[in-house]
Amino acid sequence: MAKITYVEFNGTEHVVDVANGLTVMEGARDNGIPGIEADCG
């Protein structure tokens, strides 16, 4: 498990645990991080 800190434009930080093997984008999407739409393709 990895711990990732996502920082919003306004400086708000979101620290989340992300399972091994997931991408940073998948971790953001799975944890409801605002501003990460992840709807490409």
Backbone bond lengths (Angstrom), bond angles and torsions (degrees), N, CA, C in turn:
res aa  C-N    CA-C-N  psi(-1)  N-CA   C-N-CA  omega(-1)  CA-C   N-CA-C  phi
1 M - - - 1.453 - - 1.527 107.22 -
2 A 1.313 115.72 133.31 1.465 122.05 177.45 1.522 109.44 -107.36
3 K 1.315 116.15 148.39 1.461 121.41 174.95 1.529 106.65 -105.43
4 I 1.335 116.29 124.10 1.464 122.03 -178.39 1.515 108.77 -122.17
5 T 1.327 115.54 137.60 1.462 121.35 175.38 1.521 108.13 -108.10
6 Y 1.317 116.36 116.79 1.459 122.73 174.98 1.521 106.76 -97.59
7 V 1.338 116.82 135.96 1.463 121.22 -179.02 1.520 108.45 -119.62
8 E 1.336 115.90 121.54 1.460 121.14 177.02 1.528 110.15 -74.12
9 F 1.317 115.66 164.03 1.459 122.46 179.02 1.523 111.67 -53.70
10 N 1.337 117.20 -36.06 1.470 121.06 -177.60 1.526 112.86 -84.16
11 G 1.332 117.28 2.42 1.455 121.42 177.23 1.517 115.22 96.77
12 T 1.325 117.87 -6.48 1.461 121.04 178.25 1.525 109.56 -64.78
13 E 1.320 116.64 129.90 1.457 121.39 -179.54 1.524 111.17 -104.17
14 H 1.321 115.03 142.76 1.462 122.86 175.64 1.527 106.48 -126.78
15 V 1.317 117.41 112.93 1.460 122.21 178.46 1.524 107.65 -102.03
16 V 1.321 115.98 121.19 1.464 120.41 -176.70 1.529 110.62 -134.04
17 D 1.317 115.97 155.34 1.459 122.47 171.75 1.521 107.67 -92.31
18 V 1.331 115.65 132.66 1.462 121.62 -178.79 1.528 107.93 -123.51
19 A 1.305 115.83 131.48 1.467 120.92 -178.43 1.523 111.11 -62.48
20 N 1.329 115.66 145.41 1.461 120.83 175.64 1.524 109.55 -57.89
21 G 1.323 115.84 140.25 1.458 120.93 178.47 1.514 114.26 95.72
22 L 1.339 118.01 -14.38 1.463 120.61 177.30 1.521 109.62 -88.06
23 T 1.324 116.22 153.04 1.459 120.65 175.01 1.526 109.50 -81.75
24 V 1.324 115.80 167.09 1.462 120.65 177.05 1.528 109.75 -61.20
25 M 1.339 116.94 -40.20 1.464 121.19 178.24 1.528 110.99 -63.21
26 E 1.328 117.55 -44.09 1.463 120.68 179.29 1.524 110.92 -63.20
27 G 1.323 116.71 -38.79 1.455 120.51 177.47 1.512 111.74 -62.35
28 A 1.332 116.57 -41.53 1.468 120.76 178.30 1.522 110.42 -65.44
29 R 1.311 116.61 -46.81 1.465 121.29 -179.74 1.527 111.09 -60.82
30 D 1.307 116.86 -47.14 1.465 121.34 -176.62 1.525 112.87 -67.09
31 N 1.331 116.81 -22.17 1.464 121.04 -178.69 1.522 113.04 -105.81
32 G 1.334 117.18 9.22 1.463 121.24 174.44 1.516 114.68 66.72
33 I 1.335 116.67 33.48 1.457 120.08 179.42 1.530 108.58 -69.44
34 P 1.347 117.95 124.77 1.466 120.09 -178.94 1.525 111.61 -66.16
35 G 1.331 115.71 144.17 1.455 121.08 176.85 1.515 114.00 91.35
36 I 1.325 118.18 -6.00 1.464 122.05 177.40 1.525 106.81 -108.60
37 E 1.324 116.11 96.21 1.464 120.54 -175.95 1.523 111.99 -77.35
38 A 1.329 117.27 -38.90 1.469 122.74 177.60 1.521 112.31 52.68
39 D 1.341 116.64 43.93 1.462 119.49 -179.34 1.524 112.19 -117.74
40 C 1.323 117.11 28.73 1.467 121.52 178.04 1.527 109.72 -68.38
41 G 1.326 114.67 151.11 1.454 120.34 171.95 1.448 112.61 74.89
